[in-house]
Amino acid sequence: MNFVVLTAALSGANAALYVSSRMLFSMARSGWAPGRLGHLNAQGSPNFALLVSSYGIVVALVLERWAPANAFEFMLRAAFFGMILSWVVSLAAHVSFRGRASPEDLKALPLHSPLGAWGSAIGFTVVCAVIVKGWWDSPVNRISGLLYLLFLTLAWWLIKSTRQE
């Protein structure tokens, strides 16, 4: 059983590492990440993007070494905030899109949300309440979430100030 679990975990980690390094590579090529992440080595691998993408593995190893009793909880809670943040961004983008689109544009869409922008606004409110509840329940959620938001905000300002349109 341990072999199966370990194999599945390593397979998932390998897939995540591949996807995240290629995503950073693509973002660098389009100007949304530092240009150095968009370079390939002679074999066609984005080595620097791969190195940057592996920070999560390093964090996991450090946590496992210095906080073995809580390492799994810390990693799970930090990953949860990143996952739930993607829902917040998606729902906010949908509300913004619906507010900017003309009635003709909305009619031309191939799929229609049954509740329109209200459905996304309600979802946004519920997901934000889940985040606040998680922050209330766990200092790990609160600290990792706030640090992640700070990092993303600083990265956005840095990229926005240096990005060439």
Buried (B, 14 or more C-beta within 10 A) or exposed (E): EEEEEEEEEEEEBEEEBEEBBBBBBBBBBEBBBBEEBBEEEEEEEBBBBBEBBBEBEEBBEEBBEEEEEEBEEBBEBBEBBEEBBEBBEBBBEBBEBBEEBEEEEBEEEEEEEEEEBEBBBEBBEEBBEBBEEBBEEBEBBBBBBEEBEEEEEEEEEEBEEEEEE
